[in-house]
């Protein structure tokens, strides 16, 4: 079975890059995308992805209103900022993984495959 993924990033170029990285995979399917936090919450509830890939910077705008229950799905946080503040923010979000955007090509697919539904 395929891992169903929602891509949430306010930068269209990042969303496109992630979709391109995953487009030829038989085991991962991008089922939707979101460009802001409100859209992410709405589409997560509507589409019920297995995992949400979310730009950590988008969560900073939530003013503490975002937690794992808000999203309700496993979340992989991504960011160009990989300092201790960013790591703490990802931890507060309840992210199951925090990936440097520079390393997405190497780390994203193995991370997403951990969420493959059981047959």
C-alpha positions, -999 to 999 in steps of 0.1 A, spaced: 0 0 0 11 36 -7 20 61 20 -5 90 15 12 124 20 1 160 24 28 186 16 25 218 35 49 247 28 43 284 22 69 283 -6 55 269 -39 89 260 -51 95 237 -21 61 221 -26 69 215 -62 104 201 -53 89 176 -29 62 165 -53 89 161 -80 110 140 -56 81 117 -49 63 116 -82 78 84 -96 75 65 -64 51 35 -64 50 34 -27 43 71 -19 15 93 -31 11 131 -26 -26 134 -21 -27 172 -15 -8 203 -7 -13 234 15 3 268 15 -7 280 50 -15 266 84 -53 270 81 -53 252 48 -30 225 63 -54 218 91 -85 218 68 -69 195 42 -55 171 68 -90 167 82 -105 163 47 -79 140 31 -66 120 62 -31 115 50 -8 90 66 17 117 72 20 155 68 52 171 57 52 206 72 74 236 69 84 244 105 83 282 98 46 279 91 40 265 126 58 295 141 28 317 130 4 296 151 13 315 183 13 284 203 -21 272 189 -6 243 171 0 209 187 -1 173 175 -39 172 182 -45 202 159 -31 183 129 -41 148 141 -16 130 119 21 122 122 40 152 111 75 155 95 88 190 101 111 205 75 132 236 77 164 253 64 170 264 101 184 235 119 195 252 151 185 243 187 155 267 186 141 250 155 147 215 170 128 226 201 100 240 180 97 207 161 96 188 194 68 211 207 49 205 175 52 168 182 70 161 149 80 125 144 110 137 125 128 169 118 146 172 84 169 199 71 155 209 37 190 206 23 188 169 31 153 162 18 165 142 -12 184 118 11 161 116 42 125 122 31 117 89 14 131 66 41 112 87 67 79 85 48 81 48 42 80 43 80 43 53 77 33 28 51 -1 13 60 -2 -24 69 -16 -46 42 
